[in-house]
Amino acid sequence: YNNDKATLDCFRGSFLNDYDIVLIITHCGKYSTRWTGILSTTLFTGEKMDPQKLSKLTFLEQNAIASVSGKKFGKSETYFGVTVPWFKVTTSDGKFPNSWIFIVACRSLPENYYTSTSLSSTFLELGAEGYNGFNSELNSIIGNYIMLKMTKLFCSGLSFHDASEEVRKDSTFADLSWVIRIIYKDIIQESDINSFKNIQRNTIPFFLFNPNLPPS
């Protein structure tokens, strides 16, 4: 679901938990303001803020919505944003059993990922088995490269932990990071492989596909 097709409804937990793999590539505001005025980690949707749609949401859903600003074709627009509580409120028809969640966005997996305001903690609490994200500002070129690499490795039969470790060993990533810093004058020092994080709900190896096991 690209851009304006990534509507508020696409970010509902009851929609996302139909999938074993959930990849979200967007902007993330670490301290964006919720509709109620409370600060929260917030993901941008691609849907413009619509007062009529907002009024049709439940009270709890309205309290979990944020108003976020972004530019499209040089013009500032206001979009729906979803906060950490949003996924808890909208996952009413089940959880995320054994799902893999990867949010390619700035600070989508901060160091304090066990707190109640953490996206990773919320998804793991809802039953997701593995979560990937970043604990710093993120260049989209780097984020997309890592996402493609991680998806390829994790779907090849490696465990979640091993696939994540292999991504961190990719020498191409280091070269790409410095090229982007030079071209875009990106002085964000955290923009390196150490910002890529993985966290798992259980200690046993998590596989999407294990080639060593016979088909079920």
Secondary structure, 3 states (H helix, E strand, C coil): CCHHHCCHHHHCHHHHCCCCEEEEECCEEEEEEECCCCEEEEEEEEEECCHHHHHHCCHHHHHCEEEEEEEECCEEEEEEEEEHHHHHHCCCCCCCCCCEEEEECCCCCCCCCCCCCCHHHHHHHCCCCEEEEECCCCCHHHHHHHHHHHHHHHCCCCCHHHHHHHHHCCHHHHHHHHHHHHHHCCCCCCCCHHHEEEEECCCCCCCCCCCCCCCC
